[in-house]
């Protein structure tokens, strides 16, 4: 099984090296970084540690689709630049995909900050996605390449592209919810505050399900970097 890791980046010079190192340690086939116009040293860092570095239009959906088009793996794993894969992720993915009915999956989540509020948040995220079979990009979504191509990749949305893709993926077959945990940055929660961030995320999700335009929602949300 060949797993291609695709990492969309934008001003991630501080986190990218550790992210790629963890993916490299996991023994995955290739690591492709797709940069969306970074103004810091992200591209230089990527060239030093990744297998391929591409430049693309800004936007995670467009960047991830560009990386997928260049990848050679039969499994695609989409990884945020501030998220580290567990050492046994390749084995876990392979085990999940033995079942031909499984089209893709995601990992449980751990935030890289101490404290009970962060433990509660990470468990809520993992439980919610386990119950709904809909993941967020922080959870390292993986998918069979053939299924990804059949679905047309990530929809060209400025926000909620991960939710929209996972909803389509769920309709295509079974979703594997792996217990192995990726470790992702807690910076968003630290910057905005835990309670405020949780409320904002739920508000955005409810609004999206209610039919509010992702472009409009994107104006209410920006990543902490």
Secondary structure, 3 states (H helix, E strand, C coil): CCEEEEEEECCCCCCHHHHHHHHHHCCCCEEEEEECCCCCCHHHHHHHHCCEEEECCCCHHHHHHHHHHHCCCCEEEECCCCEECCCCHHHHHHHHCCCCCEEEEEEEEEECCCCHHHHHHHHHHHHHHHHHCCCCHHHCEEEEHHHHHHHCCCCCCCCCHHHHHHHHHHHHCEEEEEEEEEEECCHHHHHHCHHHHHHHHHHHHHHHHCCCCHHHHHCCCCCCC
